[in-house]
Amino acid sequence: MRHTEFWARLDHTLGRDYSRVWADQFVMAELGGRTARQALDAGVEPKEVWRAVWSALELPARER
């Protein structure tokens, strides 16, 4: 997964405006106590970040 696909999925899930706020503020234990944006900026693969987001938001299996 590329960064562009990650952001497109998050935008689709939360809406473009809120997805950016959420990615900057919601801390996830699965990402070592980081936000999605912090994890991506630290070099964590977008697919791994998406898995954490998927779990945190309790999205349906089809969104995985």
C-alpha positions in Angstrom: 0.0 0.0 0.0 1.2 3.5 -0.9 0.8 6.6 1.2 -1.8 7.9 -1.3 -3.9 4.8 -0.9 -3.7 5.0 2.8 -5.0 8.6 2.8 -7.7 7.8 0.2 -9.0 5.0 2.4 -8.9 7.2 5.5 -10.7 10.0 3.6 -13.3 7.6 2.4 -13.8 6.3 6.0 -13.9 9.6 7.9 -14.3 12.3 5.3 -11.4 14.4 4.0 -11.4 17.1 6.6 -11.9 15.0 9.7 -9.5 12.3 8.5 -6.6 14.7 8.8 -7.5 15.8 12.3 -8.0 12.2 13.4 -4.7 11.1 11.9 -2.9 14.0 13.8 -4.6 13.5 17.2 -5.7 9.8 17.7 -3.0 7.9 19.5 -2.9 4.1 19.0 -1.1 1.6 21.2 -0.6 -0.6 18.2 1.6 2.1 16.7 3.8 2.4 19.8 1.7 5.3 21.3 1.8 7.3 18.1 -0.7 8.8 15.8 -1.2 7.6 12.3 0.7 10.6 10.9 3.5 10.2 13.4 3.9 6.6 12.5 3.9 7.3 8.8 6.4 10.1 9.3 8.6 7.7 11.3 8.7 5.3 8.4 6.1 2.8 9.4 4.6 1.1 6.4 1.2 2.5 5.4 -0.3 -1.0 5.4 0.7 -1.5 9.0 -0.7 1.9 9.9 -3.9 1.1 8.1 -4.2 -2.2 10.1 -4.0 -0.2 13.3 -6.6 2.3 12.0 -8.9 -0.5 10.8 -8.7 -2.0 14.3 -9.1 1.3 16.2 -12.2 2.3 14.1 -13.6 -1.2 14.2 -14.2 -1.2 10.5 -15.8 -4.1 8.7 -13.6 -6.9 7.3 -14.2 -5.7 3.7 -12.4 -2.4 4.6 -9.3 -4.3 5.6 
